[in-house]
Amino acid sequence: MVEENPNTISHEEFFKIAVIKLRDLSKSRGIHSVFSGFNDAFRKVYNVDVVAVTQELAATGKIEIRPAKRGVMIYLPGEAPKSRENLGDKALEKIFGNADGTKQYDSLITRAIEYVAPEGPLQFPSDFLKEKAGIVEFFKIDLPGTPLQMEANSHVDVISPKHHFRYQAKNPSIAKYVLYSYQIGDKSLNVPKNNAIVFNAVNEYEKYCQLTKERSFSLFLKDLHDEDIAEMLAKEVSKRLNLRDILS
């Protein structure tokens, strides 16, 4: 094999060569970003944030990553193991892709939504700010209007998928407040200056989301007697209600 000069190859090619040369196929088709020495090797060659590059390549499908202790596992495209969430999504797609099944489960989902949210879902943050909005002081955050997410291995960094936007919150509750509040297209967001108000609002919202999931799950389990299907349908209820406790 021809030895590549690391200074003349792209980030993508460096990742691919590293995965092939550093992995132990008897254990895994991927490599650990930290324990394999990959992150340190990358930093010695390129003067850029290896975590940001990893996330960007994963977002564009050039590599695949899976969460791991103290880092991520890095795989070539198509070689990563399927996550339980992905398997659940595929199973749910099959369930709702069947004509008879769609009719049957849609009826159950509609009934569950009417049961857990008869007047519609509570809205964050307005329904969870116990203090009257008129007496709460806010500070303004400028937003890009694009989808936002929490950066991997961080509890305070809110980023856009391509990392063109980054907001470093003072604490995890503020970061969650931003992600639970914003809507795609929003160019700004007002956040309470009082950290206790932010913490309480986020905490109460996450409790509400969890309780809603548990109630819908119990209803499905009672009707279907299958925990896996009940769990997937409860997830669908949360999706249709636009519940966002993805970080709890």
Residue, then its C-alpha position, 0 to 999 in steps of 0.5 A: m500500500v502506498e503511504e500517504n503524506p498526512n499533510t497532503i490529504s483531506h480530513e475525510e481521507f485522513f479519517k478513512i486511512a486512520v480507521i482502516k489502519l487503527r481498527d482491530l477487526s476481531k473487536s470492531r469495525g470502528i475505532h475509538s476517537v480517544f483510546s485509539g490515539f486518533n484525536d491526538a494524531f489528528r491534532k498533530v497534523y491539522n490545526v483545527d478542532v477534531v471534534a467539530v470536523t468529526q461532527e461535520l463529516a458525520a453530518t454529511g455521511k462521510i463517516e459514521i459515529r456512535p456515542a462511546k465512553r469518553g468519546v465516539m466510535i468512528y466508522l466508515p460509511g455503512e459499517a456502523p452498528k445500527s442503534r436501538e433508536n434506529l432499529g425502533d424507527k425502522a420497526l415503527e416505519k414498518i408498522f405505519g407503512n402497513a395499510d391495516g396497521t396504520k388505521q389500527y394504530d392511528s386510532l390508538i394514537t389519536r385516543a392516547i393524544e386525547y387522553v394525555a393532552p385533551e386541550g393540546p400540549l403545554q407550550f414551553p416556555s410560556d406554560f412553565l414560567k411560574e412568574k408573570a412574564g411582565i415581571v421577569e427580566f430577560f436577555k436576548i440571544d441572536l439565533p441563525g434561524t436554522p436547526l440547532q442541537m447540543e454539541a456532542n460531549s457538551h452540556v452548554d454548547v448549542i450549535s447549528p448542524k454545520h457549526h456555523f453558529r455556536y452559543q456557549a451557555k453559562n450553564p446546562s439549563i440555559a442551553k436546554y432552555v434555548l433548545y426547548s424554546y426555539q422554532i426554526g426560523d427564529k432569529s432571536l430568543n429571550v431568556p430569563k436572567n434569573n438562573a433559578i427561573v430558567f432551571n425551574a422552567v426546564n425541570e418542570y417541562e422535562k417532568y411534564c414530557q416524561l409523565t406524558k410519555e409514561r401515561s401514553f405508554s401505559l395506555f398502549l401497553k394496556d391495549l396491546h400487551d407488548e412493551d416494544i410496540a407500546e414504547m414506539l407508539a409512545k414515542e410517536v405520541s411525543k413526536r406528534l405533540n412536539l415534546r422536546d425533552i431530548l436532553s433529559 
